[in-house]
């Protein structure tokens, strides 16, 4: 009863200690059956074991190397569960197949192609569409070079809209010294590009001459 200390005999305490490793409900049922202690509830029984430090030894955690209780057992059929289960050979609704395109934060179009991803080993990966198409016609982009959109529209992935230029030209086309190439009117783009190429060539020739005289 609440507010009253429950007394146990030495025989009862010895029995409880000896059966403490059993599941609590099973041990409590055995205790009630043996001693007919109707005044001791399951919570009273648990509290006593806790005070005495008589633990079951079970933590509720899976033990490494243990065998699951349902290993090899087949789940019973349930119509409601079966309706929402993945079917064999089915694909998630958000699967992106080869040919799927997306726009990057930088405004470039990427396309999913059937090539092994070197980072994940997956059979498909995303690549820049304009470069992928350009290299199909022209081969790999040389080291130290990159592709530049002729009309300034990064989403125009037609190979004819991209030219291969030295990467060192990019600062000059970005508007660092002149009007930005991409923002310039169409009639000025060829002039800006030609000027940037001449300045780049002159700078390279100057560096080469300095090395030869030095």
C-alpha positions in Angstrom: 0.0 0.0 0.0 1.1 3.6 -0.6 3.0 5.0 2.3 3.6 1.6 4.0 6.9 -0.2 3.9 6.5 -3.7 2.5 8.1 -6.4 4.5 9.7 -9.5 2.9 10.9 -12.7 4.5 14.4 -14.0 4.1 13.0 -16.8 2.0 11.2 -14.4 -0.3 14.3 -12.2 -0.7 16.4 -15.2 -1.5 13.9 -16.4 -4.1 13.7 -12.9 -5.7 17.5 -12.7 -5.9 17.8 -16.2 -7.5 15.1 -15.4 -10.1 16.3 -11.8 -10.8 17.8 -12.6 -14.2 14.4 -13.7 -15.5 12.2 -11.2 -17.3 10.5 -9.1 -14.6 6.9 -10.2 -15.4 7.9 -13.9 -15.4 9.8 -13.6 -12.2 7.0 -11.6 -10.5 4.4 -14.2 -11.6 6.5 -17.0 -10.1 6.9 -15.0 -6.9 3.2 -14.4 -6.5 2.4 -18.1 -7.2 5.0 -19.3 -4.7 4.3 -16.9 -1.8 0.8 -15.7 -2.5 1.8 -12.1 -1.9 -1.3 -10.2 -3.3 -0.2 -7.1 -1.6 3.0 -6.8 -3.7 2.4 -5.2 -7.1 4.6 -5.6 -10.2 5.9 -2.0 -9.6 6.7 -2.9 -6.0 8.6 -6.0 -7.2 10.6 -3.9 -9.7 11.4 -1.2 -7.2 12.8 -3.8 -4.8 15.0 -5.4 -7.4 16.2 -2.0 -8.4 17.1 -1.0 -4.7 18.9 -4.3 -4.2 20.8 -4.1 -7.5 19.3 -7.3 -8.7 19.3 -6.6 -12.4 18.3 -8.9 -15.2 21.5 -8.3 -17.2 19.6 -7.3 -20.3 20.3 -3.8 -21.7 17.8 -3.9 -24.6 20.6 -3.6 -27.1 21.5 -6.0 -29.9 24.6 -7.9 -29.1 27.3 -8.2 -31.9 27.0 -11.6 -33.5 23.6 -12.2 -32.1 20.9 -13.8 -34.3 17.7 -11.8 -34.8 14.6 -13.6 -33.5 12.8 -13.3 -36.8 15.7 -14.5 -39.0 14.5 -16.8 -41.8 10.8 -16.0 -41.0 8.6 -14.7 -43.7 6.4 -11.7 -42.9 2.7 -12.6 -43.0 0.8 -11.1 -46.0 -1.0 -7.9 -45.3 -3.0 -6.3 -48.1 -2.5 -2.7 -46.8 1.2 -3.1 -46.5 1.6 -4.9 -49.8 -0.1 -1.9 -51.6 2.7 0.5 -50.7 5.7 -1.9 -50.9 8.4 -1.6 -53.6 7.8 -4.1 -56.3 10.7 -6.2 -57.7 12.4 -4.3 -60.5 10.6 -1.1 -59.6 12.4 2.3 -59.4 11.8 5.2 -57.0 9.5 8.0 -58.4 12.4 10.4 -58.4 14.9 8.3 -60.3 16.9 10.4 -62.8 17.6 8.3 -65.9 20.3 8.9 -68.5 19.4 12.1 -70.5 17.9 13.9 -67.5 19.1 17.6 -67.4 19.4 20.1 -64.6 20.7 23.7 -64.2 23.6 24.4 -61.9 23.9 27.4 -59.6 26.4 28.9 -62.1 23.8 28.6 -64.9 25.3 25.7 -66.8 23.2 22.8 -68.1 24.2 19.4 -66.8 23.1 16.1 -68.3 23.0 12.6 -66.9 25.1 10.2 -69.0 25.9 6.5 -68.8 29.4 6.8 -67.5 30.8 5.5 -64.3 30.9 8.1 -61.6 34.6 8.1 -60.4 33.5 9.2 -56.9 30.7 6.8 -56.2 31.1 4.0 -58.8 27.5 4.5 -59.9 26.7 3.7 -63.6 25.5 7.2 -64.4 26.9 10.7 -63.6 26.2 14.3 -64.4 28.5 16.2 -66.8 28.3 19.7 -68.3 26.2 19.2 -71.4 28.0 21.9 -73.6 31.4 20.3 -72.9 30.1 16.8 -73.4 28.7 17.7 -76.8 31.7 19.8 -77.8 34.2 17.0 -77.0 32.2 14.5 -79.0 32.9 16.6 -82.1 36.3 18.1 -81.2 38.0 15.8 -78.7 39.1 16.6 -75.2 39.6 20.2 -74.1 43.4 20.8 -73.9 45.0 21.3 -70.6 45.0 25.0 -69.5 42.0 25.7 -71.8 38.3 26.0 -71.3 35.1 26.5 -73.3 33.5 29.9 -73.7 30.0 30.6 -74.9 30.0 32.6 -78.1 26.6 34.3 -77.5 27.1 34.5 -73.7 24.1 32.2 -73.1 25.3 29.3 -70.9 22.1 27.3 -71.6 22.8 27.3 -75.3 24.7 24.0 -75.4 25.1 23.6 -79.2 28.8 22.9 -79.9 28.9 25.7 -82.5 28.2 28.1 -79.7 31.3 27.2 -77.8 34.9 28.0 -78.5 38.1 26.7 -76.8 40.2 29.5 -75.3 43.1 29.7 -72.9 41.9 29.9 -69.3 44.0 33.0 -68.8 41.5 34.9 -71.1 38.6 34.5 -68.7 39.6 37.5 -66.5 39.7 39.8 -69.6 36.3 38.6 -70.8 34.8 38.9 -67.3 34.9 42.7 -67.4 37.9 43.2 -65.2 39.5 45.6 -67.7 36.8 46.1 -70.3 33.0 45.6 -70.6 32.0 42.1 -69.7 31.8 39.8 -72.7 28.5 38.1 -71.6 26.7 41.4 -71.0 28.0 43.2 -74.1 25.7 43.6 -77.2 26.0 40.9 -79.8 27.8 43.3 -82.2 30.5 44.1 -79.7 31.3 40.5 -78.6 33.6 39.7 -81.5 35.6 42.9 -80.9 35.9 42.2 -77.1 37.0 38.6 -77.8 39.5 39.6 -80.5 41.0 42.3 -78.3 41.3 39.9 -75.4 43.1 37.4 -77.6 45.6 40.1 -78.9 46.3 41.3 -75.3 46.8 37.8 -74.1 49.2 37.0 -77.0 51.1 40.2 -76.5 51.5 39.3 -72.8 52.7 35.8 -73.6 55.2 37.1 -76.1 56.5 39.6 -73.6 57.0 36.9 -71.0 58.7 34.7 -73.5 61.1 37.5 -74.6 61.8 38.3 -70.9 62.8 34.7 -70.2 65.1 34.6 -73.3 66.9 37.8 -72.4 67.0 37.0 -68.7 
